Amino acid sequence: MALTITVTGMSCEHCEQTVTEALEDVAGVTSVSVDREAQQATVEGDADPDALVAAVEDAGYEASA
């Protein structure tokens, strides 16, 4: 299953990497693609959407599923 999350607050490549790493640490995630220009992260796997949003917020960014 693919889920696209809106992520705001990313302004550079480092931000993309931080969000990617935060999402990769969530149980059930098999792959992550983050696009700061589109302000989106696409996550493959069977992770809980609330856990994904929480991981992004814990990394310091705003997110909604």
C-alpha positions as CSV (number, residue, x, y, z in Angstrom):
1,M,0.0,0.0,0.0
2,A,1.2,3.5,-0.8
3,L,0.4,6.5,1.3
4,T,1.2,10.1,0.5
5,I,1.7,12.4,3.4
6,T,1.8,16.2,3.2
7,V,5.0,17.5,5.0
8,T,5.5,21.2,5.5
9,G,8.6,22.9,6.8
10,M,11.3,21.3,4.6
11,S,13.6,23.8,3.0
12,C,16.7,21.8,2.0
13,E,18.2,18.5,1.1
14,H,19.0,17.9,4.7
15,C,15.4,18.3,5.6
16,E,14.4,15.7,3.0
17,Q,17.0,13.3,4.5
18,T,15.7,13.9,8.0
19,V,12.1,13.1,7.0
20,T,13.2,10.1,5.0
21,E,15.1,8.6,8.0
22,A,12.3,9.3,10.4
23,L,9.8,7.5,8.1
24,E,12.1,4.6,7.4
25,D,12.3,4.0,11.2
26,V,8.5,3.3,11.4
27,A,7.5,-0.3,11.6
28,G,6.0,-1.6,8.4
29,V,7.7,0.9,6.0
30,T,9.3,-0.8,3.0
31,S,10.3,2.4,1.0
32,V,10.1,6.1,1.2
33,S,10.3,8.9,-1.3
34,V,10.4,12.5,-0.1
35,D,9.9,15.6,-2.3
36,R,10.4,18.9,-0.5
37,E,9.2,21.0,-3.6
38,A,5.9,19.1,-3.6
39,Q,5.9,19.1,0.2
40,Q,5.1,15.4,0.1
41,A,6.4,12.0,1.3
42,T,5.2,8.8,-0.3
43,V,5.5,5.7,1.8
44,E,5.2,2.1,0.7
45,G,4.3,-0.6,3.2
46,D,1.7,-1.3,5.8
47,A,2.7,1.2,8.5
48,D,0.0,2.9,10.5
49,P,-0.7,6.4,9.0
50,D,-0.8,8.0,12.5
51,A,2.6,6.6,13.3
52,L,4.0,8.1,10.1
53,V,2.6,11.5,10.9
54,A,3.9,11.2,14.5
55,A,7.4,10.3,13.2
56,V,7.5,13.3,10.9
57,E,6.3,15.6,13.7
58,D,8.8,14.2,16.1
59,A,11.5,15.1,13.5
60,G,10.4,18.7,13.7
61,Y,8.1,19.1,10.7
62,E,4.3,19.4,10.2
63,A,2.5,16.5,8.6
64,S,-0.9,15.2,7.7
65,A,-2.0,12.0,6.1
